[in-house]
Amino acid sequence: MLMNRRSFLAGASGVTLATLLAGCQRSSAANLRLAMVVNSVPAQLLKAFQQLPERGSSVAVTPQESLLELYSLLQDWHGERDGAAPMADWVSLADYWLAPAIRQELVQPIEVAAIPHWEDLNQVWSELVRRDRRGIPSPKGSIWAVPYRWSHLVLLYDPDRLPRQSAQLKTWADLLRPELTRRLVLPDHPRLVLGLAQKAVKASANSADPATVAGLDDFLSKLHQQVRAYDSNYYLESLIVGDATAVVAWSDDVLPLLRQYRHLAVAVPPEGTLLSAQLWVRPQAVPAPASVAVDWLNFCLGDDFATQLAIFGHTTSPLLWGVDPQQRPEPLQTPSEIVLTPAIADQSEFLLPLKAEADDRYGRLWQSLRA
């Protein structure tokens, strides 16, 4: 039986939330409630926060299997639906979901002046989460979320299945090599596929009209011929069992896998890649945050959190954006090929919300490609 990506990685990475959450309170007595995808915050960090001498906090976690389930929780709480889980102080949401959450009034702005470590972050983060009421990035908007981890798309491949004289993949254009015909797995997500294709032809992944991007149609047509499957669940296993030679995957999924399957290789295309951040948002109906809730956000932006997130979560804190690779925690330095260097980061992009007509253009292009 095929495993989905989450259970596969849980088996590969050892200790999970379920085995360490015994110390986290699940009763109404908890003074901090979090809703998040399973293991998006390693259980060791939850325990570390609870054990801070000045806090003595009890944390209740509502774990969910997917971002869609978390978004549904926000909708349940907004609609005050019967049977909904107890409302959380903070909900983990991917940056891609922030705009619809704002538009549907599922979340509320956050007062970051009360978070001392907020000033330690690179301005890229305030630019990402400062939005107007339509969810569009705006320098005059409010802060709607606080990031706590991020990752980037990489090429993961098996060099043993490539010709010996050219057993490396380096750029998005390498996905068109003939030896990858029907041996490539891409994410089942239109913005990710169309975005990486636009990066390949040196355009923005957030182009308002992809039809005007020079060379994009030709690249997409050739890329589609390479694809064995568009899959966001079983793609890592496809590579391990030999059904695929290369996959496009998130760096925090790949790092634990590389420690177990050392024959695999990875690359971050120098022309830039796509980024994704996990954010804390506050449900619309929750009152002003108590001091422990604010302390949690500050904890998530601290040095200790960044180090332990690298060790136990195989991923990167926003505090480390733009930091020289040699100054990052050791688990994020190797293999060096997976590191998002400052130079490549400057060429990389988050997927930003598009206007309705641009969304329609992407949707039509995606349908045309898949047809």
N, C-alpha and C positions, 0 to 999 in steps of 0.2 A: 504494500500500500504506500502511495506517495505521502510524504510528510509536507505540511505547509511550511513556509519559510520560518514562521515564529517557533514552531516546535523543533524544527531542525536546528535552529541556532541555539535554542535553550539546551539541547543535548550537547552541543559543541562547546558551550561556554561555561558549563559547570553550574555553580550556585545560582539559584533563581529566586525570584521574589517569594515564591511559595515556601521555600525552605528557611527563609530568614525573617519572614514577616510575623513570626510568632510574638515578637515584642511590640508590634504595632497594634494599637487598640482598635477594635472594631465597634465599640459600644458608643452610645450617645455621650459618654463622658469625655471623648477625645476633644482636644481643643484646637486641632488642625485637621481638616479634611482635604484629601487630595483625590482627584480622579485622573487616571492616566492609563496608557497602554502598558500592559504587563512588562516590567523590567525597564521601562524608559528612564526611571531613576533606579540605579542598583540598590538593592535592599541594604547593603552596607552603609550607604549614605543616609537612608531613612533612619537607621539605627544611630548613626553618628549625630544626626540632628537631635534625636530624642535624648541623647546622653550629654548634650552640652550642659555644663554645670549651671549656667545662668538661666536655662530654660526649663529643663525637666518636663519637656513636652510629651504629650501623647498624640500619636498620629494615626488617623484612620484612613485607609486607602480603599478606594473603589476601583479595582483593576478591570480593565476592558481589553478585549482581544484586538480591537481595531480602532482607528481614528473615526471611522463612521459611527461606531457605537458611542464614542465620546461625544460626537456631534449630536447624536440622538439624545444623549443625556441632557445636553444644553437645551434642546428643543422641549424635552419633557419638563424640565424645570421652568422654562419660560411659559409653557402652557399650563403649568400646575397640574399635570396629569396624575391621576390616581395610580398608586403603586410605584411611583418613581423612587429611585434610590435617594437616601438623604443627600441634600445639596452640599456640594463641595465648596471650600474656600477658593481653591484653584483647580482648574482643569487644564490638562495638557492638550495642546492643539498644534498641528503643523501650520507653518506660516501660510501655506496654500489655502487653508480653510479660514483664515482670519477675516478676509473680506466678506464672505457670505455671513459669517457670524456677526459682524458689525452691521451689515445691511438688515439682517433679520432681528436686530436688537436683542441678541442672545447674550451679549457680553457688555461690560461697562469699562470706561477708561480707568487707568491706574495712575495714582499719584506717586510718581517715582522720586519726588523730592524727599520722601521718607526712607528711601533705599540708598544708604551711603555708597555701596559698591556700584551703583548705576553709573556714577561719574568715571569709573574705571574702564568702561566699555568703549570700544571704537565706535565712531559715529555711524558706521554702517548699520549698527543695530537699531539705533533710534530712527534712522531713515527707513528701516524695514517695518517698524511697528508704529510709527507715527502716521496716522491715517485720518481722513475726513470721515464724515458719517456714511459715505458710500463705500468705505473700505479702501479708497484709493490713497496711495502714499501722498502726503502733503506736508510741507514744512510748517503749515499753520494748523495742522491737525492735533489730535490728542494722542497720548501713548495708550495703546490698547492691550499691550502684552509685554511680558518680560521673557526674553529667550534664555534657555538654560543648556541647550546642546545643539550641535549642528553637524551636518555631514555633507559629503559631495559625491556626485556620480563618478564612477571609475570603470575602466575596462578590466575585467577579470577573465583570464584565459588559461588554457592548458598548452604550454609551449611544446609538449611532446606530440601534440596533434597538428603541429605546423611544420612546414619544410625546415630542415635543419639549418639551411643557409639564411632563413628569414623567420626565425622562431620568436620574433618579438612583435607586439602590437604597441603602437605609441600614440597615434592620433585617431580622431574620429574617422578620417578618411580610410584608415586601415581596415575599417569594418567592411569595406567594399572589396577586399582582396578575394580572389577566386577560391582560395582554399576554405573560405568561410561560407561558401554558398550552402544555404539551408543548414548552417551550423551555428547560427547566432540566435540568442534569445534577448529580446528587448522588453522593457517595461510595457505593460498593457495600460498605457496612459498617454493620451494624445499630446499634452503639453510637454511631457518629458521627451518623447520621440521626436516631435517636431522641433522642440527646443535644441536638442543635441544636434539635429540635422542643420539647424541654422548656425550653431556654433561651428560646425564643420565647414560651412561656406563663409565663415568670418562675418556673420550677421548677429544681431541681437536675438536672444531667445524670446524676447518680448515684443517683437516686431508687430506693429498694428495690422499689417496686411502681408501675410507670408507669400501671397501671390506675386508681390513686387520684389521679393528677395532673389537676386541673381543667382542662378545655379541650383536653387533649392529643389525645384521639380525634378530635375535630372538626378540629383543626389538621392532624393526620396525614392524615386523609381528603382534605382539600382540597389538601394538599401533594402527595400522590401523583398527583393529577390534573394537576399542573404538570410532572411529570417526563417528560423525553424518554428518559432512561436513568439507571440506577445504574451508575456506571463509575469505577473507581479507576486506570485506565491511560491511556485516550485522551481524558479529559475536557477537557484543555487544547486539544488539537487540534480538538475539537468546536466550541469557541468560536471559534478562529482561522478555521476554514473556513466558519463561518456556520451550522452545524447546530444550535447552541444560542445563546441570548441571554445566559444567565447560568450560572455554575458555582460550586460551593462547593469551595474549594481551599486548600492550605496556603500560608502566607505565603512560605516560602522557595522554593516552586515558582513563585510569582507574581512576585516581585521581578525576576528576570532577564527574564521575559516582558514586563513593563511597560516595560522599557528598549528593547525591540525593537518592541513594538506599542503605540505611544503613544496610540492612540485608545481603548484599553481603560480602564476605570475600576474602582476597588476600594473596598470599605468593610468596616469592622469593626463589627458591630452593637453599639450601646451597652449593650444588655442583657446583654452578655457572650458569650464564644465558648468554643471547646474548644481545649485545649492539647496539645501532644505534645513530648516530650523524647527526645533520643538520649542513651544512657547507656553508660558503660564498665562491663562486668561481667567477673568473673574466673572462668574455668571451674573446676569443682569439683576436678579432678584436678591443677591446676597448683600447684606448691609456693609457699611464701611469696615475694612479689615481690622481685626484685632492686632495687637502688637506681635503675637506669635505668627500670624499670617505674613506680616511684613518681614519679620525675622527670617522666615522661610525663603522669601525671594532674595534677601541679602545673602543668606547662606549659599544659595544656588549660584551666586555670582562671585564667590570667594575663591581664594587660592586652593584651600583644602578640597573643596568640591571639585575644582578643575583637575586636580591630581588624582583623586579617587575615581572620578568619572572616567578618566583615561585608563586606569588600572582595571576597574571592574565593569565598565560599560563600553570599553573600546571605542570611545567617541570623544568629541572635542567640546570644551566649554567655550562660550562666546568670549570669555576673558583671554583666550589664546588666539583670537583672530589677528592675523598679521604678524604674529610672533615668529621669529626665526626658528626653523625646525629644530635646531640644536638646543633651543631653550624650552622646548616642550617636554612634558613627561615622557620617559623612555618608551612606554608602550605606543606612543604616537609617532615615534621616530623611525620605526622599522616595520615593514621594509620601506626604504627611502622612496621607492617608486609610488607609494600610496599617498605621500605627503602633499598637501595642497600648499605649495610655496607661495610667498607673497606675490611673486610675479604672475603666477597662474591665477591666484585669487583675484587679482586686479582685472583679469579677463573673464571672470566667472560671474554668474547671475543667479539670483533667486527668481522664481517664476512669479511675476506680479499680476494682479488682476487686470483684465482687459475690458474695454467697453463692449457692450452687447453685440455691436456689429462685428467687432474683431473676434469675439468668441464664436460667432456664427461662421466666420471665415475659417477658423481653426477646425471647427466641427465638420464643416464640409470637406476640408482637405483631408482630415483623418478618415472620414467615411470613404472618400475616393481612394485613398491609399489602401485601406483594408479590403475594399471591393475587388 
